[in-house]
Amino acid sequence: MPEFVKVSEAAKLYGCTTQNLYKHIRKGNLRTYHRFGTRVVRVDELMELAEFVEPRGDNRKHMPKMSC
């Protein structure tokens, strides 16, 4: 597994939307770094966040439709 991933890839690993992950970044729960000309997240810090905060805001585009 790579040491750094883009924020969009981190959201997929964490199981939430990128908007939700950016909320964690703004709150100071997760740090970002500028590498390779883009904003990236350390995978070990993302996994540490996952131990304490359950992901929310799963990508609903890929969820099956509920039938009434």
C-alpha positions in Angstrom: 0.0 0.0 0.0 1.3 3.5 -0.8 2.3 5.9 1.9 0.3 8.8 0.4 -3.0 8.8 -1.5 -5.0 11.6 -3.0 -8.0 12.9 -1.0 -10.5 11.3 -3.4 -8.7 7.9 -3.1 -8.6 8.3 0.7 -12.4 8.9 0.8 -12.9 5.6 -1.0 -10.6 3.8 1.4 -12.3 5.4 4.4 -15.8 4.7 3.0 -17.2 8.2 2.8 -17.5 11.1 0.3 -14.7 13.5 -0.4 -16.9 16.3 1.2 -17.1 14.4 4.4 -13.4 13.8 4.4 -12.7 17.5 3.8 -14.9 18.2 6.9 -12.5 16.0 9.0 -9.5 17.9 7.4 -11.1 21.3 8.4 -11.8 20.1 11.9 -8.2 19.1 12.3 -8.9 15.4 12.6 -6.8 14.6 9.5 -3.7 16.4 8.1 -3.0 16.8 4.4 0.3 17.3 2.6 1.2 18.8 -0.7 3.1 16.2 -2.7 3.4 15.6 -6.4 1.6 18.8 -7.1 -1.6 17.8 -5.4 -3.1 17.4 -1.9 -2.5 14.0 -0.4 -3.2 12.2 2.9 -1.0 9.7 4.7 -2.6 6.3 4.7 -1.5 5.5 8.3 -3.1 8.7 9.6 -6.3 7.8 7.7 -6.4 4.4 9.3 -5.9 6.0 12.7 -8.9 8.2 12.0 -10.9 5.2 11.1 -10.3 3.6 14.5 -11.9 6.6 16.3 -14.4 8.0 13.9 -16.8 5.9 11.9 -17.2 7.1 8.3 -20.4 8.8 7.2 -21.8 10.0 3.8 -21.1 6.8 1.8 -21.1 7.3 -1.9 -24.8 6.9 -2.7 -24.4 6.7 -6.4 -23.3 3.1 -6.1 -25.8 2.0 -3.5 -28.7 -0.3 -4.6 -32.0 1.4 -5.0 -34.5 0.6 -2.2 -37.9 -0.7 -3.3 -41.0 0.4 -1.5 
